[in-house]
Amino acid sequence: MALVFLGGLLDAPGVTARASLLPDVASWARWSLERATGPSAVVERASRLAGAPLAGVLIAIVGATSVLWIDAASFLVSAALVAVSVPRKDRGSAVDGDQPASDIGELREGFVFLHRDRTLFTLVAVLTFTNMLDAISISRCPSTPSASTTARSALD
C-alpha cells in the first residue's frame, strides 16, 4: 500500500506538467484551448484503455523484464519528442519579478495557501485519501479460483 500511495503522490507532478503544456501547445498550433483539450483527452483515455492489454500481450511475447525496458525506452522517446517539438517560452519569474522562483519555495507557498483556506484544505485532504483508496483498490486484483481448483473442491 505504501508503494501505491507513493506512486499516486508522485504521479501528480507529471499530470500537472502535462496539463501545463496544453495552453502553450494550443497557442503554438493556433487552436483554441477547447479544441486542443479534446484530442488530448482522447489520447489519454485511449492509452489507458489500450495500455494494459498491450502490456499483457507484450509480456506474453517478450517477457516482463523486456517490457520494462521497452517502457523505459518509450519514456525516453517521449521526453525527446517533447524537448524537440514543444517550443520554449520564457515565463519570467514568479517571485518579485527579478529572481527566479525555487521549486521548494513555490511548494512551500502552495502549502501555506492551502493551509489558510480550511475548505480547500479539507477538499484536498479528502480527495487525496479517496484517490489513494481508489489506487489501492485498482492495484489489488481479486484472486479467482482456477478451473482445476474448483473442480477438485467439487469432487471432495
Residue frames relative to the residue before (quaternion, step in Angstrom):
aa qw qx qy qz dx dy dz
M 1.0000 0.0000 0.0000 0.0000 0.00 0.00 0.00
A 0.6099 0.5556 -0.3592 0.4361 3.57 1.06 -0.67
L 0.6553 0.5034 -0.3171 0.4654 3.61 0.99 -0.77
V 0.6263 0.5193 -0.3397 0.4719 3.59 1.03 -0.72
F 0.6441 0.5126 -0.3152 0.4722 3.58 0.97 -0.88
L 0.6710 0.4963 -0.2948 0.4654 3.57 0.89 -0.95
G 0.6368 0.5253 -0.3239 0.4622 3.58 1.01 -0.78
G 0.6664 0.4892 -0.2967 0.4781 3.57 0.96 -0.84
L 0.6456 0.5272 -0.3116 0.4564 3.55 1.03 -0.81
L 0.7300 0.4232 -0.2359 0.4820 3.57 0.92 -0.88
D 0.5595 0.6010 -0.3914 0.4153 3.60 1.23 -0.22
A 0.5708 0.6429 -0.3688 0.3533 3.58 1.09 -0.69
P 0.6713 0.4808 -0.3373 0.4520 3.67 0.80 -0.78
G 0.6384 0.5272 -0.3322 0.4519 3.60 1.04 -0.70
V 0.6400 0.5108 -0.3156 0.4794 3.56 1.00 -0.85
T 0.6574 0.5098 -0.3022 0.4654 3.57 0.96 -0.90
A 0.6560 0.5127 -0.3153 0.4555 3.58 0.93 -0.85
R 0.6555 0.4978 -0.3175 0.4708 3.60 0.95 -0.83
A 0.6653 0.5010 -0.3030 0.4632 3.57 0.96 -0.86
S 0.6655 0.5094 -0.3149 0.4454 3.60 1.01 -0.72
L 0.6066 0.5569 -0.3581 0.4400 3.61 1.18 -0.39
L 0.5828 0.6586 -0.3599 0.3115 3.57 1.07 -0.76
P 0.6730 0.4853 -0.3381 0.4441 3.68 0.75 -0.80
D 0.6697 0.4912 -0.3068 0.4649 3.59 0.95 -0.81
V 0.6542 0.4990 -0.3147 0.4733 3.58 0.95 -0.83
A 0.6353 0.5198 -0.3286 0.4672 3.60 0.99 -0.80
S 0.6590 0.4997 -0.3054 0.4720 3.58 0.93 -0.86
W 0.6467 0.5248 -0.3080 0.4600 3.57 0.97 -0.89
A 0.7162 0.4274 -0.2379 0.4977 3.58 1.04 -0.82
R 0.3865 -0.7365 0.4538 0.3196 3.58 1.37 -0.11
W 0.4359 0.6434 -0.4834 0.4030 3.54 1.00 0.96
S 0.4982 -0.5921 0.5173 0.3654 3.54 -1.20 0.42
L 0.6243 -0.5498 0.3932 0.3916 3.55 -1.19 0.49
E 0.6168 0.5507 -0.3408 0.4474 3.57 1.08 -0.72
R 0.6695 0.4979 -0.2993 0.4629 3.57 0.96 -0.87
A 0.6818 0.4840 -0.2899 0.4656 3.60 1.01 -0.75
T 0.6060 0.5789 -0.3573 0.4123 3.58 1.09 -0.64
G 0.6119 0.5848 -0.3447 0.4059 3.60 1.01 -0.78
P 0.7235 0.4136 -0.2685 0.4830 3.62 0.61 -1.01
S 0.6094 0.5542 -0.3549 0.4421 3.57 1.05 -0.70
A 0.6772 0.4807 -0.2864 0.4778 3.58 0.92 -0.90
V 0.6337 0.5315 -0.3333 0.4525 3.60 1.01 -0.79
V 0.6629 0.4955 -0.3110 0.4672 3.59 0.91 -0.87
E 0.6532 0.5117 -0.3224 0.4556 3.59 0.94 -0.83
R 0.6877 0.4752 -0.2892 0.4665 3.60 0.85 -0.95
A 0.6541 0.5130 -0.3185 0.4556 3.58 0.95 -0.84
S 0.6585 0.4980 -0.3217 0.4636 3.59 0.97 -0.77
R 0.6369 0.5040 -0.3358 0.4770 3.60 1.04 -0.67
L 0.6652 0.5086 -0.3011 0.4563 3.57 1.01 -0.82
A 0.7661 0.3794 -0.1967 0.4801 3.58 0.85 -0.96
G 0.5362 0.6841 -0.3861 0.3088 3.60 1.17 -0.52
A 0.7074 0.4675 -0.2800 0.4501 3.58 0.74 -1.00
P 0.6779 0.4610 -0.3255 0.4712 3.65 0.81 -0.79
L 0.6343 0.5218 -0.3326 0.4634 3.58 1.00 -0.77
A 0.6341 0.5192 -0.3297 0.4687 3.60 0.99 -0.79
G 0.6445 0.5277 -0.3194 0.4518 3.59 0.98 -0.81
V 0.6563 0.4985 -0.3038 0.4780 3.56 0.96 -0.87
L 0.6693 0.4935 -0.3062 0.4633 3.58 0.91 -0.90
I 0.6313 0.5204 -0.3415 0.4627 3.61 0.98 -0.76
A 0.6550 0.5079 -0.3135 0.4633 3.58 0.98 -0.81
I 0.7072 0.4649 -0.2668 0.4610 3.59 1.01 -0.78
V 0.8507 0.1686 -0.0461 0.4958 3.60 0.67 -1.10
G 0.5726 -0.6039 0.3840 0.4000 3.63 1.20 -0.18
A 0.6496 -0.5753 0.3535 0.3493 3.54 -1.21 0.64
T 0.6552 0.5179 -0.3253 0.4435 3.59 0.92 -0.86
S 0.6604 0.5015 -0.3097 0.4653 3.57 0.93 -0.82
V 0.6287 0.5312 -0.3363 0.4577 3.58 1.06 -0.73
L 0.6232 0.5252 -0.3421 0.4677 3.60 1.04 -0.70
W 0.6479 0.4975 -0.3196 0.4801 3.60 1.02 -0.75
I 0.6232 0.5238 -0.3315 0.4769 3.58 1.05 -0.75
D 0.6409 0.5237 -0.3142 0.4650 3.58 1.00 -0.86
A 0.6546 0.5047 -0.3087 0.4706 3.59 0.93 -0.88
A 0.6519 0.5071 -0.3114 0.4699 3.58 0.98 -0.84
S 0.6427 0.5179 -0.3359 0.4538 3.60 1.00 -0.75
F 0.6273 0.5168 -0.3430 0.4708 3.60 1.08 -0.62
L 0.6384 0.5143 -0.3302 0.4679 3.59 1.01 -0.74
V 0.6425 0.5080 -0.3192 0.4768 3.59 0.98 -0.82
S 0.6454 0.5223 -0.3140 0.4604 3.58 0.98 -0.86
A 0.6614 0.4997 -0.3060 0.4683 3.59 0.91 -0.90
A 0.6483 0.5116 -0.3160 0.4670 3.59 1.00 -0.80
L 0.6507 0.5136 -0.3164 0.4612 3.60 0.98 -0.83
V 0.6475 0.4972 -0.3192 0.4812 3.58 0.99 -0.79
A 0.6598 0.5197 -0.3117 0.4444 3.59 0.90 -0.90
V 0.7260 0.4279 -0.2370 0.4833 3.58 0.99 -0.82
S 0.7664 0.4324 -0.1993 0.4311 3.58 0.91 -0.93
V 0.7089 0.4379 -0.2735 0.4805 3.59 0.96 -0.76
P 0.3962 -0.7383 0.4884 0.2438 3.58 -0.63 1.08
R 0.4367 -0.6823 0.5216 0.2676 3.54 -1.09 0.76
K 0.0870 -0.7888 0.6081 0.0210 3.51 -1.08 0.76
D 0.3826 -0.7101 0.5412 0.2376 3.56 -0.85 0.97
R 0.1946 -0.8187 0.5349 0.0765 3.55 -0.46 1.21
G 0.4487 -0.6762 0.4768 0.3378 3.58 1.17 -0.21
S 0.6116 -0.5578 0.4219 0.3699 3.51 -1.30 -0.23
A 0.3923 -0.7287 0.5147 0.2241 3.55 -1.06 0.73
V 0.7421 0.3480 -0.2063 0.5344 3.59 1.23 -0.32
D 0.8774 -0.0519 -0.0086 0.4768 3.57 -0.80 1.09
G 0.5320 -0.6868 0.3853 0.3112 3.60 1.15 0.19
D 0.7896 0.3119 -0.1979 0.4900 3.64 1.09 -0.27
Q 0.7274 0.3252 -0.2484 0.5509 3.63 1.21 -0.02
P 0.4671 -0.6579 0.4921 0.3268 3.60 -0.92 0.73
A 0.4458 -0.6945 0.5020 0.2585 3.55 -1.01 0.85
S 0.3646 -0.7072 0.5535 0.2461 3.57 -1.05 0.71
D 0.5933 -0.5799 0.4225 0.3649 3.55 -1.15 0.60
I 0.6569 0.5072 -0.3108 0.4633 3.57 0.96 -0.88
G 0.6456 0.5193 -0.3202 0.4593 3.60 0.98 -0.80
E 0.6656 0.4880 -0.3008 0.4779 3.56 0.97 -0.82
L 0.6249 0.5249 -0.3333 0.4720 3.59 1.05 -0.73
R 0.6467 0.5104 -0.3109 0.4740 3.58 0.97 -0.88
E 0.6475 0.5158 -0.3114 0.4667 3.58 0.95 -0.87
G 0.6487 0.5157 -0.3145 0.4630 3.59 1.00 -0.76
F 0.6541 0.4994 -0.3121 0.4747 3.59 0.99 -0.81
V 0.6322 0.5203 -0.3342 0.4668 3.59 1.00 -0.80
F 0.6479 0.5139 -0.3130 0.4671 3.59 0.94 -0.89
L 0.6689 0.5046 -0.2915 0.4615 3.55 0.92 -0.93
H 0.6669 0.5166 -0.2961 0.4479 3.56 0.98 -0.85
R 0.6356 0.5493 -0.3276 0.4324 3.62 1.10 -0.63
D 0.7316 0.3650 -0.2155 0.5340 3.59 1.07 -0.68
R 0.3229 -0.7936 0.4836 0.1792 3.59 -0.19 1.29
T 0.6442 0.5238 -0.3297 0.4494 3.59 0.98 -0.79
L 0.6826 0.4738 -0.2842 0.4784 3.57 0.86 -0.94
F 0.6287 0.5352 -0.3291 0.4583 3.58 1.01 -0.81
T 0.6608 0.5018 -0.2999 0.4707 3.59 0.94 -0.92
L 0.6429 0.5290 -0.3148 0.4558 3.56 0.96 -0.88
V 0.6775 0.4804 -0.2926 0.4739 3.59 0.87 -0.93
A 0.6496 0.5176 -0.3246 0.4525 3.60 0.96 -0.82
V 0.6712 0.4893 -0.2999 0.4693 3.59 0.90 -0.90
L 0.6738 0.4883 -0.3007 0.4660 3.59 0.91 -0.87
T 0.6201 0.5305 -0.3442 0.4643 3.59 1.02 -0.72
F 0.6730 0.4974 -0.2910 0.4637 3.57 0.91 -0.92
T 0.6960 0.4597 -0.2913 0.4683 3.61 0.83 -0.92
N 0.6278 0.5153 -0.3442 0.4710 3.61 1.05 -0.62
M 0.6179 0.5258 -0.3463 0.4711 3.57 1.07 -0.70
L 0.6560 0.4971 -0.3126 0.4741 3.60 0.93 -0.85
D 0.6295 0.5320 -0.3253 0.4636 3.57 1.05 -0.78
A 0.6645 0.4988 -0.3048 0.4655 3.58 0.93 -0.89
I 0.6384 0.5182 -0.3271 0.4658 3.57 1.03 -0.77
S 0.6815 0.4901 -0.3018 0.4520 3.58 0.89 -0.90
I 0.6418 0.5105 -0.3247 0.4713 3.59 1.09 -0.65
S 0.6988 0.4891 -0.2843 0.4378 3.58 0.96 -0.86
R 0.6642 0.4643 -0.3087 0.4980 3.58 1.16 -0.46
C 0.1484 -0.7802 0.6037 0.0691 3.55 -0.63 1.11
P 0.3942 -0.7161 0.5098 0.2682 3.58 -0.67 0.98
S 0.4019 -0.7110 0.5159 0.2587 3.55 -0.92 0.85
T 0.1669 -0.7685 0.6113 0.0888 3.54 -0.97 0.88
P 0.4949 -0.6632 0.4568 0.3264 3.56 -0.89 0.80
S 0.4676 -0.6681 0.4974 0.2959 3.54 -1.02 0.77
A 0.6768 -0.4986 0.3539 0.4101 3.56 -1.26 0.32
S 0.6641 0.5015 -0.3201 0.4527 3.59 0.97 -0.80
T 0.6339 0.5186 -0.3346 0.4660 3.61 1.03 -0.73
T 0.6559 0.5073 -0.3069 0.4672 3.57 0.95 -0.88
A 0.6616 0.4984 -0.3052 0.4699 3.59 0.94 -0.87
R 0.6500 0.5237 -0.3141 0.4523 3.58 0.96 -0.89
S 0.6845 0.4724 -0.2982 0.4684 3.61 0.91 -0.90
A 0.6211 0.5376 -0.3488 0.4511 3.61 1.10 -0.57
L 0.6703 0.4939 -0.2983 0.4667 3.59 1.11 -0.67
D 0.6484 0.5511 -0.3179 0.4180 3.60 1.12 -0.59
